[in-house]
């Protein structure tokens, strides 16, 4: 049984993982503080009201961090769902591109066959020297068309291969695409009274 893989950008996930780890460490330290203060309060016989107010504060802090943790988890889930939909769109568009390339290769193959048939009938009907030179040029063109058809077929197979390998790569191989910086469309305007030379 084959396993399914998804392509997911790793940077946002790593950031969220580090935030969750920081929250866990902070919660652990708060629990330790709470245990120490509770132990000190018991040993020092601090009035019960003061102890409860500190405990209530620590409990509120723990609840706030639990809510923040849940928000991070919800954000991860939403991001994962959005990425899955984008991957599905990419697979569909790649499949459509592959179909188009296959159709184009078929058209080239049909054109080459038709061309060969026409050339064979022309060879039989015309034996003149001028036609032989034209025939040679057309044969060269035919060879070029066949090479183009073969190259397109190889390209189609390469796309299929890339598509199949992309679906089996782990999530860590995805890199974020950064667009180039935007340049201003016009040169700067000189201050009034000055002109460019």
Buried (B, 14 or more C-beta within 10 A) or exposed (E): EEEEEBBBBBEBBEEBEEBBEEBEEEBEEBEEEBEEBBEEBEEEEEEEEEBEEBBEEBEEBBEEBEEEBEEBEEEBEEBEEEBEEEBEEEBEEBEEEBEEBBEBBEEBBEEBEEBBEEBEEEEEEEEEEEBEEEBEEBBEEBEEBBEBBEEBBEBBEEBBEEBEEBBEEEEEEBEEEEEEEEEEEEEEEEEEEEEEE
